[in-house]
Amino acid sequence: MLPAAGCFSALCASGTVLGKVSRCASERSSSGDVQAELRYVRDGRCGRRMTLAPVLVRDARQLRPVGPALSSHGFQVVDFQTELEAETFFHTPTVRQRYYREICLAVQRATGAERVVAFHHNVRHQRPEEESTDFVSNIYDTRVHGDYTPQSAHEIFEWQLRAVPHKELAAYRNGHFLLINAWRNLNPEPVENDHLAVCDAGSVSEDHLLMLAATPEVGASLPALSAESFAERVSGPMALVQFSELHRWYYFPALTEKELLIFKCFDSDPESSQLPGRYVLHSAIHIGPAGMRSRSTRESIEV
């Protein structure tokens, strides 16, 4: 049993979206797999120069005889029900008071964790009338990225331990913790495009990644870690293009609002399960010609 786990949001982990949001040109094959171009880091010296790398993104629903799981791939889909209507998710206090509790229960069932804490979320949408906030974004993140470096993961862990009774701190610090992203479609219709692609954690090692630290603006200092400062304060790794051929990518076509995609963002003990990796890289992918519109745009929430 895991002594502690955290559910967390994959909001642009470095706090910045690099360059324009470009849609990846992709072609669908008859099997459900797609050929896509994903945005990797080209120059590891600065981490700001991106390039497109062609990859095969496999249909995860066709994995047989059993589907992907947290213990084998670092991600899985579980059934999920919520009492909240889709429009409610643009009201941050309600999400934090009610949806977080539902997500924690779902993650606890999936992982067996003793304690699960939710501390941030991000709603992604394409509604022109909705302003972007610390919890709502009108951008799909099309970079190949993770959400935590080892340093930022442990900072988050210590932040969450502030709510743990002092006599229990040693047990948690000596235990095993996971940082989990819980991603879900908010529309009544299945996701048609701008799917979230996830990379098999077993195909990613730390030397594939560029670890970027959060840096304040010139003359400023980083704020104290909080839900509101999350995007600015927390950094995550970017993937280097020279390793893209080694990465095994998947997506779940037509994800519904009754399915919850959960994946590992950081594992404090990656050797504790069948899975030798600790990061699930991820990126939004657009299937079809650039500019092609779907019948409905993706609206999603990640916690």
C-alpha positions as CSV (number, residue, x, y, z in Angstrom):
1,M,0.0,0.0,0.0
2,L,1.3,3.5,-0.8
3,P,1.6,5.6,2.4
4,A,0.9,8.8,0.4
5,A,-0.1,9.9,-3.0
6,G,-1.0,13.3,-4.5
7,C,-3.2,14.2,-7.3
8,F,-2.1,17.2,-9.2
9,S,-2.7,19.3,-12.2
10,A,-0.5,19.2,-15.4
11,L,-0.9,22.9,-16.0
12,C,2.1,24.0,-18.1
13,A,4.7,22.7,-15.7
14,S,7.3,25.3,-16.3
15,G,4.6,28.0,-16.0
16,T,5.1,29.0,-19.6
17,V,3.8,27.9,-22.9
18,L,6.8,27.9,-25.3
19,G,6.0,29.6,-28.6
20,K,2.8,29.4,-30.5
21,V,0.2,26.7,-29.9
22,S,0.7,24.7,-33.1
23,R,-1.6,21.9,-34.1
24,C,0.2,18.7,-35.0
25,A,-0.5,17.3,-38.5
26,S,-1.6,13.7,-38.1
27,E,-3.1,11.0,-40.2
28,R,-5.5,8.3,-38.9
29,S,-4.8,4.7,-39.9
30,S,-7.5,2.0,-40.1
31,S,-6.3,0.4,-36.9
32,G,-6.9,3.5,-34.8
33,D,-3.2,4.3,-34.5
34,V,-2.1,7.7,-35.7
35,Q,1.1,9.2,-37.1
36,A,1.7,12.5,-35.4
37,E,4.4,15.2,-35.1
38,L,5.1,16.1,-31.5
39,R,7.0,19.1,-30.2
40,Y,10.3,18.1,-28.6
41,V,13.2,20.2,-27.3
42,R,15.8,20.6,-30.1
43,D,18.5,22.4,-28.2
44,G,19.2,21.1,-24.7
45,R,21.4,24.0,-23.9
46,C,18.5,26.4,-23.4
47,G,15.3,24.4,-23.5
48,R,13.4,27.0,-25.5
49,R,14.0,25.8,-29.0
50,M,11.4,23.3,-30.2
51,T,11.2,21.0,-33.2
52,L,8.6,18.5,-34.6
53,A,9.4,14.8,-34.4
54,P,7.3,12.2,-36.2
55,V,6.0,9.5,-33.9
56,L,3.5,6.7,-34.0
57,V,0.7,7.2,-31.4
58,R,-1.0,3.9,-30.7
59,D,-4.6,3.3,-29.9
60,A,-4.5,2.3,-26.2
61,R,-7.9,0.7,-26.4
62,Q,-6.5,-2.0,-28.7
63,L,-3.9,-3.2,-26.2
64,R,-4.6,-6.9,-25.5
65,P,-5.2,-9.1,-23.7
66,V,-5.3,-6.4,-20.9
67,G,-5.3,-2.7,-21.3
68,P,-2.6,-0.3,-19.9
69,A,-2.3,0.1,-16.2
70,L,-0.4,2.3,-13.7
71,S,1.8,-0.6,-12.8
72,S,2.7,-1.6,-16.4
73,H,2.6,1.6,-18.4
74,G,2.2,4.4,-15.9
75,F,-1.4,5.3,-17.0
76,Q,-4.9,3.8,-17.2
77,V,-8.5,4.7,-17.7
78,V,-11.1,4.0,-14.9
79,D,-14.8,4.5,-14.8
80,F,-15.9,7.7,-13.1
81,Q,-19.1,9.5,-12.1
82,T,-19.6,13.0,-10.9
83,E,-22.5,15.0,-9.4
84,L,-21.3,18.2,-11.1
85,E,-22.6,19.6,-14.4
86,A,-20.1,20.7,-17.1
87,E,-20.7,24.4,-16.6
88,T,-19.9,24.1,-12.9
89,F,-16.2,23.5,-13.7
90,F,-15.7,27.1,-14.6
91,H,-16.5,28.0,-10.9
92,T,-13.3,27.3,-9.1
93,P,-14.6,27.2,-5.5
94,T,-17.1,24.5,-6.3
95,V,-14.5,22.4,-8.1
96,R,-12.2,22.6,-5.1
97,Q,-14.9,21.9,-2.6
98,R,-16.7,19.1,-4.3
99,Y,-14.8,17.7,-7.4
100,Y,-11.5,17.3,-5.6
101,R,-13.2,14.9,-3.1
102,E,-14.6,12.8,-5.9
103,I,-11.2,12.6,-7.7
104,C,-9.4,11.7,-4.5
105,L,-11.7,8.8,-4.0
106,A,-11.2,7.6,-7.5
107,V,-7.4,7.8,-7.3
108,Q,-7.5,6.0,-3.9
109,R,-9.4,3.1,-5.4
110,A,-7.1,2.9,-8.4
111,T,-3.8,3.1,-6.4
112,G,-4.6,1.7,-2.9
113,A,-3.0,4.8,-1.4
114,E,-3.5,5.4,2.3
115,R,-3.9,9.2,1.8
116,V,-4.8,11.2,-1.4
117,V,-4.7,15.0,-1.6
118,A,-5.8,17.2,-4.5
119,F,-4.3,20.7,-4.6
120,H,-4.7,22.2,-8.1
121,H,-6.7,21.9,-11.3
122,N,-6.8,23.3,-14.7
123,V,-9.8,23.5,-17.1
124,R,-8.9,23.7,-20.7
125,H,-11.3,25.1,-23.3
126,Q,-11.8,27.2,-26.4
127,R,-14.5,29.6,-25.2
128,P,-13.7,33.2,-26.2
129,E,-15.9,34.6,-23.4
130,E,-14.0,32.8,-20.6
131,E,-10.9,34.6,-19.2
132,S,-7.8,32.6,-18.3
133,T,-7.0,32.3,-14.6
134,D,-4.7,30.2,-12.4
135,F,-7.3,27.4,-12.9
136,V,-8.7,28.0,-16.4
137,S,-6.8,28.1,-19.6
138,N,-7.8,28.5,-23.3
139,I,-4.6,26.7,-24.5
140,Y,-4.0,23.0,-25.1
141,D,-0.4,22.3,-24.3
142,T,1.3,20.8,-27.3
143,R,4.8,20.4,-25.9
144,V,6.2,16.9,-25.0
145,H,6.6,17.4,-21.3
146,G,6.4,16.1,-17.8
147,D,5.1,17.9,-14.8
148,Y,7.7,17.6,-12.1
149,T,11.4,17.4,-11.7
150,P,12.6,15.5,-8.7
151,Q,13.2,18.8,-6.9
152,S,9.8,20.2,-7.6
153,A,8.1,16.9,-6.8
154,H,9.6,16.8,-3.4
155,E,8.7,20.5,-2.8
156,I,5.1,19.7,-3.6
157,F,5.3,16.6,-1.2
158,E,6.6,18.7,1.6
159,W,4.0,21.4,1.0
160,Q,1.2,18.8,1.3
161,L,2.8,17.4,4.5
162,R,2.0,20.6,6.3
163,A,-1.5,19.2,6.8
164,V,-0.3,15.9,8.3
165,P,-0.1,15.5,12.1
166,H,3.4,15.9,13.3
167,K,3.5,12.4,14.8
168,E,2.8,10.9,11.3
169,L,5.4,12.9,9.4
170,A,8.3,10.4,9.7
171,A,6.1,7.5,8.4
172,Y,5.1,9.5,5.3
173,R,8.6,10.8,4.6
174,N,10.0,7.2,4.8
175,G,7.2,5.9,2.6
176,H,6.3,5.9,-1.1
177,F,4.5,8.7,-2.8
178,L,3.1,9.3,-6.3
179,L,2.1,12.5,-8.0
180,I,-0.9,11.7,-10.2
181,N,-2.7,13.6,-13.0
182,A,-6.5,12.8,-13.2
183,W,-7.7,14.0,-16.7
184,R,-11.3,14.0,-17.9
185,N,-13.5,15.1,-20.8
186,L,-16.1,17.6,-19.7
187,N,-18.4,17.4,-22.8
188,P,-21.4,15.1,-23.1
189,E,-19.9,14.1,-26.5
190,P,-16.7,12.0,-26.7
191,V,-13.4,13.8,-27.4
192,E,-13.1,14.1,-31.1
193,N,-9.8,16.0,-31.4
194,D,-6.9,17.6,-29.5
195,H,-6.6,14.3,-27.6
196,L,-4.2,13.9,-24.8
197,A,-1.4,11.6,-25.8
198,V,0.6,9.8,-23.1
199,C,4.0,8.1,-23.2
200,D,4.7,4.7,-21.7
201,A,6.8,5.5,-18.6
202,G,8.9,2.4,-19.2
203,S,10.2,3.9,-22.4
204,V,11.5,7.1,-20.8
205,S,14.6,7.4,-18.7
206,E,16.0,10.5,-17.0
207,D,18.7,11.1,-19.5
208,H,15.9,11.7,-22.1
209,L,14.8,14.8,-20.3
210,L,15.9,18.4,-19.8
211,M,15.2,19.4,-16.2
212,L,14.1,23.0,-16.1
213,A,14.0,24.9,-12.9
214,A,11.4,27.6,-12.2
215,T,13.0,31.0,-12.6
216,P,11.5,34.3,-11.5
217,E,11.5,37.4,-13.6
218,V,14.5,39.7,-13.4
219,G,14.5,41.5,-10.0
220,A,11.7,39.3,-8.6
221,S,11.7,36.2,-6.4
222,L,9.6,33.1,-6.6
223,P,6.4,33.3,-4.5
224,A,5.6,30.8,-1.8
225,L,4.1,27.6,-3.1
226,S,0.3,27.7,-3.2
227,A,-2.5,26.6,-5.5
228,E,-2.6,30.1,-6.9
229,S,1.2,30.3,-7.5
230,F,1.4,26.7,-8.8
231,A,2.1,27.6,-12.5
232,E,4.8,30.1,-11.7
233,R,6.4,28.1,-8.9
234,V,6.5,24.5,-10.1
235,S,8.7,23.3,-12.9
236,G,8.8,20.0,-14.9
237,P,11.0,18.2,-17.4
238,M,11.0,18.7,-21.2
239,A,11.8,15.8,-23.6
240,L,14.9,15.9,-25.9
241,V,14.2,15.2,-29.5
242,Q,17.1,12.8,-30.0
243,F,15.3,10.2,-27.8
244,S,11.9,10.5,-29.5
245,E,12.4,7.2,-31.4
246,L,12.6,5.3,-28.1
247,H,9.3,6.7,-26.7
248,R,6.1,4.6,-26.9
249,W,3.1,6.9,-27.3
250,Y,-0.6,6.1,-26.8
251,Y,-4.0,7.8,-26.8
252,F,-7.6,6.8,-26.0
253,P,-9.9,7.7,-28.8
254,A,-13.3,9.1,-28.0
255,L,-12.8,9.5,-24.2
256,T,-16.2,10.2,-22.6
257,E,-17.1,12.2,-19.5
258,K,-17.6,8.9,-17.6
259,E,-14.0,7.9,-18.1
260,L,-11.0,9.2,-16.0
261,L,-7.5,9.0,-17.4
262,I,-5.0,8.8,-14.6
263,F,-1.2,8.8,-15.1
264,K,2.0,9.1,-13.1
265,C,3.7,12.5,-13.0
266,F,6.3,11.4,-10.5
267,D,7.1,8.3,-8.6
268,S,9.3,8.6,-5.5
269,D,10.3,4.9,-5.9
270,P,10.1,3.9,-9.6
271,E,11.5,0.4,-8.8
272,S,8.7,-0.5,-6.5
273,S,6.4,-1.8,-9.2
274,Q,6.7,-3.6,-12.6
275,L,7.3,-0.2,-14.1
276,P,10.9,1.0,-14.2
277,G,10.1,4.6,-15.1
278,R,8.8,7.5,-13.0
279,Y,7.5,10.0,-15.6
280,V,4.6,9.8,-18.1
281,L,5.4,12.4,-20.7
282,H,2.3,13.9,-22.4
283,S,1.1,16.3,-25.1
284,A,-2.1,17.4,-26.8
285,I,-2.3,16.0,-30.4
286,H,-4.5,17.3,-33.2
287,I,-5.7,14.5,-35.6
288,G,-6.3,15.6,-39.2
289,P,-5.2,18.6,-41.3
290,A,-4.2,21.8,-39.5
291,G,-7.3,24.0,-39.2
292,M,-9.8,21.2,-39.6
293,R,-12.7,21.7,-37.1
294,S,-14.4,19.0,-35.1
295,R,-18.1,19.1,-34.4
296,S,-17.3,20.0,-30.8
297,T,-14.2,21.5,-29.3
298,R,-12.4,19.7,-26.4
299,E,-13.2,20.9,-22.9
300,S,-11.3,19.0,-20.2
301,I,-10.2,19.2,-16.6
302,E,-7.1,17.9,-15.0
303,V,-6.5,17.6,-11.3
